[in-house]
Amino acid sequence: MLAVNYTTLRENMKTYMDKITDDYETMIITRKDNKNVVMISEESYNNMMENIYVMGNSSNYDWLMESKAQLENGMVSVHALPEAEADE
């Protein structure tokens, strides 16, 4: 996680924004009176919101944990998928 003050961010905005999006960094922008801000990429934000949604629903969470336990216990099977025909 990076931390930078507001003035430095403003002077180097493109560089920091590229680092956040290209390197999946999270940045804390420090401001006076502890009114700090966190900057993340849109991709990271969308991933976080999806995780909050999935984990916030107890049915989804239980289903995921059961699936994880099955995987860890070797309860998996492999299936061949038929080839899709290309549209001509």
PETA-V987270 format. One record per run of one state. SS is the DSSP state (hx for helix, st for strand, lp for the rest). FROM is the first residue (numbers start at 1). LEN is the number of residues. If there is no record, write none. Layout:
[[SS FROM LEN] [SS FROM LEN]]
//
This chain:
[[lp 1 1] [st 2 4] [hx 6 6] [lp 12 1] [hx 13 10] [lp 23 4] [st 27 4] [lp 31 1] [hx 32 3] [lp 35 2] [st 37 3] [lp 40 2] [hx 42 15] [lp 57 1] [hx 58 15] [lp 73 16]]
//
